[in-house]
């Protein structure tokens, strides 16, 4: 295959190879001893459009299944509303987009799992929480029944095929068809207890209000089962407020925090954190710079018009501190993190923990999560560092005494998660300590 490079120059490439593509990343991971640190990608994306033939047969409705499978010819529109407007592939300079289909995998193995393990091994990632990509726009589907069927089919394929073949390294928060609360509840009841399912995810790109009374049974069911609710943001160039932006980068910069801000405001203002105090809520792929901004804005309005917040027993920022935030995309160039009592700069902690933010200060608090391979260099870190042996080393049966000398036990994952409630990974997942461990 010939790819058009800069100034029209053609570059011949036989096939894509993820391991070769990430060769420099693998070298850096070895130089930084990242194999000795437990790394969890809290937002790993899967290109489900490349395996439609595998999960679309799981559509329950006979008519919709036939229409969907029978119409997948050339020229057929996408079965999921697409937000692919702009030049995300950078004019062909990002070669993995056009070359992904050329990568060879081992016959007899699930292609998506093998490709996932390749990039995880290259980046020293031990575990990944898997999310779809195009289906992040499923909330825009004009047919709510189709949203239900697509979520059902993908969730079945994920829990029955992909996750079980992942060797215990893949987990997921399954997509909820929020447009149909009864169907969403049924999927929680069906898939919530399955292995490797840590919770459920609401796609943020949608116009439905998350505080509508019809959704309360969904949140109650998650809370009763000890499951996590996550909100995964995305972009929508067709959003009226974004239509006067003329660059993909502009929409990308504003879109992700925009939808998190929107749904967080409704969640807090309408007292859902008070109604479901035991429900862990995670906000994904919006960065973290928007959090102190929204804290200040909501607290200000709350102090002026507390009558509009009848369910709240404390300031909105106090509820937001009890939630969890995935830090990607990292905003390290503009955000200074301080958690030292003397005001000394401290690094981002690798893990999922509540943000100890103060609404009156711009500085972020003690801990945020790291996603998409954005772990900090261990030699640059100071103070407590949550560490655990890699999944590969533990899987090889390394003696417990050796792992203890490294400051870890079989409960490394649980230790890594720190303050995150235990149900995030489920009862029985790992054993051992739950507190932080010092650097060996």
N, C-alpha and C positions, 0 to 999 in steps of 0.2 A: 504493500500500500504506500502510495506517495502522499506525504503531507506537505501542504504549502506553508513554508516558513517565511521569515521576514524578507521583504523585497522580492517576493515571488519565487524564492529559491525552493526547490523540491527536495524533500528529505525522504529517503526510502526506509521504511520500517517494516520488518517482516511480521512481528507480532508484539503485543504488549506483555510485559512480565512484571508483575507487582514487586517481586523480590528485587529485581534489577532496578526498577524505578525508584525504590526506596533504599538503594545500596548505601548512599551517604547517610541516610537516617539511621540505618543499622550500625554503621561505623560510629556515629556519634553516640548512639545508645550504649555501645560497648565501652567507649571512652569514658562515659559518665556513670558507668556501673548501674544503669537503669534496670538491669535484670535482678538486682538486689532490692528493688523497691516495688512494692505492689502498686500497679497502675491500673486504674479502672477508667475506661472511656465511657462517660455517662451519656454520651449522645452519638452513638455510632449509627450511620445511615446505610440503608440497604436500598439498592436500585430494584424495586419490585417490578418495574416495567420490563425488566429483563427476564422475568420468570412468570409472566402472565399465564402461559400455558400450563404452569404447574399449580397455580392456586385458583384460577378462575373456575375450574371444574368443581370447586367446593361451594360455588354459589347454590343456595338452597332452592330458590324459586326456579322451577323448571323453565318457565317462559323467559325470564331474564337471563338465565344461563344460556339458553339456546340463542337468544338474540345477541348476547355478548360474544359468545364463541363463534357463532356463525357469521358475524359481521366484521371479524378481525382481518380484513383484507387490506390491500394497499389503498390509500386514499381515505381510509376510515378515520374519523376523528378519535381523539383520546377518550377512553372510558372514564377518565378522571379529569376534571377541569384543570387545565395546565396554566401555570404562572410563568412559563418560559418565554418571557418577553424581554428582549435585550440581548446583550452579548456576553453572557456568563462564561462562555468558552474562550473568550479573549481572541476572537478571530482565528481559532485553531491552534493557538499557542499552548493551550492545555490539552495535551495529546491523549490523555487517558479517556476523554469523552468519546472521540471517534474510534479509539483503538480497543475499548474494553471488550468488545465481542471477539477480538482476535486472540485473547489470552487463552491458553490451553490449560485444562485441568485434568485430573486423574479420572479415567473412566470408572463409573460405579460409585463415585463420591458426589455428594450434593455440591454443585458448582459454587453456589453462594457461600457455603460454609468454608470450602477450601480457600476461596479468595479472601474471605474474612480473616482466616487464620494467617494468611501470608502477610497482610499488612499489620496484623497484631503482633506477629513474631518480629517483624522488622522494626517496629516501634517499641518493643518490650511491653506491650499492653497485655495484661493478664486476663482481664474480663471486659466485656463490652455489653452495654445496654442498647439493644437494637431497636431502631425506629425506621418506618418507611420514609420515602422521599416524596414522590409525586402525590401520595395519598395524604400528605399534610394539607392538601387543598380539597380533600373529600368533603369538607363542610360547605363548599361552594356548589356542590352538585345540585342541579335543579330538581332532581327526583330523590326525595328522602328514602324511598324504598331501595333505590340503587345504592345509596350510601350504606344502608343497613347490610345489604347483600355483599358489597365489596369488603366491608369490615369483617363480616362473618367469615367469608372465604379466606381472606388474608390471615385472620387470627387462627383459623383452623390449620391452614398450611404451616404457619409459623410454629404453633404448639405441637403439631403432630409430625412434622417433617424436619424443619430447619433447626429448631432449638434442641431437640433430642440428639441430633447428629453433631452438635457443636462441641462435644467433649466437656460439657460443664462450663464452658467459657462464655457462652452467649446467654443473656437474659433479655427480657423485654417488658415494657409497659404497653399493653395492647391498645389499639385504637378503638375509641368508643364512638358509635353512631349517635351523637347527641341529638340529632334531629328527631329521633324516635326514642323517647325515654324508656318505653316498655321494652323495646328491642335492646337498648343499651343495658338494661337491668338483666335481661336474659343472657347476654354475653358475659356479664360479670358472674352470674350464677353458673354458667357453663365452663368458662375458661379460668375463673379466678383461682381455683385450687390446683391448676395444672403446674407441673414442675417448670421451673425457670420463668414463671410469670411473677413479677414483683409488684404489679399494679396495673393501672389503666391510664391512658393518655387522651386528653381532649386537644384536638387540633385547634389552634387559636384563630386561624383564618376562617372566620364564620361570623354571621350577623346575629346569631341567637344569643340571648342574654344568659349567662351562666347562673344567674340568681333566680331564674324562673322557678316557680313552685313545682312544676312538672319534673324538675331535675333533682329534687330533694331526696327521692328514694334511691337515686343513683349514688349520691354521696353517703347516705346512710348505709347502703349495702357495702360500700368500700370500707367505711369506718368499722362496721361490725366484723368484717373479715380481716382487719388488720392490713389492708392493702393501701398502696400509695396512689394518689391522684396527681398527675403531672399535666402541666399546660405547655405544649410545645409550639413555639412561635414559628412563623414563616413570613413570606412576603406575598403581596398581591398587587401587582402593577395596575390592576383594574380598579383598585379602591379609589373612590372619588377624590379623596384627599391627596392621593399620590399622582393623579393624572396630570398635574402641571410640573412633574419632575421629568426631565428629559434624559436621564442617565440611569442605567441599571444600578450603578454604584450608589446613587442617591436613594433609590428605593430600597436597596439592600441595607444601607446604613440606618434608615429610619423605620423600615417595616418590622424588623424583629422586635425591637423594644416597644414599638407602637402597640402591637396586639397584646403583649404582656401587660403594658400599662393599662390598657382598656379593661381587660378581664380582671386584673388585680384590683382595680378601682371598684368594679362591681362586686367582687368577692368580699372585699373588706367593708365597703360602705353598707352593704346589705346584711352584714353580720354573719356571714357563713362560717367564718373562723370561730365565732362564738357558738353557733349552732352545732358545729362538728369539731369540737376541740381536739379530738383524738385522731383526726384525719390528717396524715402528713401530706403537705402540698408542695410540689416542686415546680419551679419556673425555669424553662429550658430554652436555650439559644436566644437569649436577648441581651447577653452581657450582664453586667452588674451596675454600670454607671447610672442606669435609670432608677435604681432602687432608692438611693438617698434623695434624689430629686422628687420622686413620688411621695416619699415619706413626708418631706417638708410641705408639699402642696396639700396633701390630705390632712395632715395635722393642723395646718393653718385653717382650712375650712371647718374642720371639726371644732376647733376652739371658737370660731365665730358662729357656727350654726349647729350646735350639738343636737338640736331638735330633729335634724334630718338624719341622725344616726341613732335611732331609738334602741337598737340591739347592742350597741357597743358599750362595753364597760371600761374601756381604756382607749388610749389614742390609737389611730390606725397604724402608726409606726410600730407600736408594741406588738400588734398582731403580725405585721410583716416580719419582725425579728424572729418569730417562731416558725417561719417558713424556710424553704430551702431553695438555693439558686445554683444552677449550673453556669459556670463562668464564661463559657464560650459564647461568642468570640471574645478572646482576652482583650482587655483594654489597658494593658500594662503601661502603655506610653502616657496615659493621662490620669491613671488612678494610683494614688499612693496608699498603701496599706500599712496601718500602724496598730500593733496590739501589745506593744511593750509598755509597761507601767511608767517607764521613764520617757516615753515618747520616741524611742528609737525605731527606725523602720524595721518591719518584719516582713518576711516573704509570704506569698500565698501558700496556704496549707493544702496539700494534696488530699482531697477528700470532699465529702458532702457534709456540710455543717451549717447551722444557721448563721446568718450574717449578724454580728453584734453591732449593728449600726446605730449611730446617734443622729437623730433628725436635725439637730442643731449644728452638726459638724460634717464637713465633706468627706472626712476620712472613713474608710470602711473598717469594720471590726475584725475580730480575730480569725475568721476562717471563711473561705469560699471554696467551691469545688473547681476541679480542673477537668475539662472535657476535651475530646478530640485530640488526644496526644499532647496536651499542653502542660505537661508536668514540668516543674522548675528543676533546674540543675541542682542535684543534692548538695554539691559543694558550696553552693551559694546560700544555702539555707542555714539558719541559726535557730537555736531553741528546740523545743519539742518537734519531732518529726514523726509522723505516723508512718511506720515502716512495717513491711511484712515480706516474707519470701515470695518469690514469683510462683505462679500457679504451676508452672512446669516443674520447678524444683520440688514443690510439695507433692506433685503427682508422681514423681519418681521415688517417693518414699524416703526422703531424706530424714535421718534420725531426728526425733523430737529434740534431743539435747543439742544437736547442731543448730536447729532452728531457734532454740531458746537463746543460744549464744548470739544469734543475729537479732535478738529482741523480738521474736515472733513466736506464735503458736499456730495451731490449726485454725484458730479464730482470727487469723490475720485479716480476712475480709471484714469481719465484724469490728476488729480494732481499727481498721482503716476508715470505716464509715463514721467512727467517732460518735458524735451526738445524734446521728440519724437513728430514729426508732427502729428497734429490732425487726418489726414486721416488714420493713422494706425488702429484706432478703428472705424472710420467712423463718419460722421456727425450725430448729434442727439443722440450719445451714451453718456448718462449722461449729467449733467449740473453742473454749478458752477465754482469754481476757477480753474485755470490752473497752478498756481505757487506752490512753495513748502510751506509746513506748518511746523511750529516749533513743537517740542515735547510739549504735554500738561503738 
